[in-house]
Amino acid sequence: MEEILIDGAKIRALRDKRRWTQSDLEQSSGVDQGIISNLENDRKEGTRIETLVALARALQVATDDLLVPAKPIPIEPTDPQLDVMMRLVEDMTAAERESAETFMRFVISRRKRGKPRVRHR
């Protein structure tokens, strides 16, 4: 089974907010108190999805609220002109995007055939 990382501090904070003991959470979730203790004290690196779902239901939160945040993926610097183009594409309708894609494919195909590039000034 696939293991996931649960944020023990979030479990403890949500449990404390309800003024529950670990035993109260065990009774509400069906998750063993020892597992809850291990998770809250970061002594368990991963756990099963079923445990996550049971804890989230008992605490009445989304499962995502109990997960360790993913490390951000570093973004490589890009060409400033490409950034401008991407912002323009975000505002386009589906039909406009399709037209832009067709145009870009045309430009790329001309380059592949060795046709000279048209320079605008």
Contacts in CASP RR format, 6 or more apart in sequence:
PFRMAT RR
TARGET T0000
AUTHOR 0000-0000-0000
METHOD contacts of the structure
MODEL  1
MEEILIDGAKIRALRDKRRWTQSDLEQSSGVDQGIISNLENDRKEGTRIE
TLVALARALQVATDDLLVPAKPIPIEPTDPQLDVMMRLVEDMTAAERESA
ETFMRFVISRRKRGKPRVRHR
1 48 0 8 1.000
1 49 0 8 1.000
2 49 0 8 1.000
3 45 0 8 1.000
3 46 0 8 1.000
3 47 0 8 1.000
3 48 0 8 1.000
4 46 0 8 1.000
4 47 0 8 1.000
4 48 0 8 1.000
4 49 0 8 1.000
4 52 0 8 1.000
4 67 0 8 1.000
5 45 0 8 1.000
5 46 0 8 1.000
5 67 0 8 1.000
5 68 0 8 1.000
6 39 0 8 1.000
6 46 0 8 1.000
6 47 0 8 1.000
6 51 0 8 1.000
6 52 0 8 1.000
6 55 0 8 1.000
6 66 0 8 1.000
6 67 0 8 1.000
6 68 0 8 1.000
7 66 0 8 1.000
7 67 0 8 1.000
7 68 0 8 1.000
7 69 0 8 1.000
8 39 0 8 1.000
8 40 0 8 1.000
8 41 0 8 1.000
8 42 0 8 1.000
8 66 0 8 1.000
9 40 0 8 1.000
10 65 0 8 1.000
10 66 0 8 1.000
11 25 0 8 1.000
11 36 0 8 1.000
11 39 0 8 1.000
11 40 0 8 1.000
11 55 0 8 1.000
11 59 0 8 1.000
11 66 0 8 1.000
12 40 0 8 1.000
14 59 0 8 1.000
14 61 0 8 1.000
14 65 0 8 1.000
15 21 0 8 1.000
15 22 0 8 1.000
15 24 0 8 1.000
15 25 0 8 1.000
15 40 0 8 1.000
15 59 0 8 1.000
18 24 0 8 1.000
18 59 0 8 1.000
20 28 0 8 1.000
22 33 0 8 1.000
22 34 0 8 1.000
22 36 0 8 1.000
22 37 0 8 1.000
22 40 0 8 1.000
23 33 0 8 1.000
25 31 0 8 1.000
25 33 0 8 1.000
25 36 0 8 1.000
25 55 0 8 1.000
25 58 0 8 1.000
25 59 0 8 1.000
26 32 0 8 1.000
26 33 0 8 1.000
26 36 0 8 1.000
28 58 0 8 1.000
29 36 0 8 1.000
29 54 0 8 1.000
29 55 0 8 1.000
29 57 0 8 1.000
29 58 0 8 1.000
29 59 0 8 1.000
30 54 0 8 1.000
30 58 0 8 1.000
31 51 0 8 1.000
31 54 0 8 1.000
31 55 0 8 1.000
31 58 0 8 1.000
35 44 0 8 1.000
35 47 0 8 1.000
35 51 0 8 1.000
36 55 0 8 1.000
37 43 0 8 1.000
38 44 0 8 1.000
39 47 0 8 1.000
52 63 0 8 1.000
52 66 0 8 1.000
52 67 0 8 1.000
53 63 0 8 1.000
55 66 0 8 1.000
56 62 0 8 1.000
56 63 0 8 1.000
56 65 0 8 1.000
56 66 0 8 1.000
59 66 0 8 1.000
89 97 0 8 1.000
89 100 0 8 1.000
92 100 0 8 1.000
110 117 0 8 1.000
111 117 0 8 1.000
END
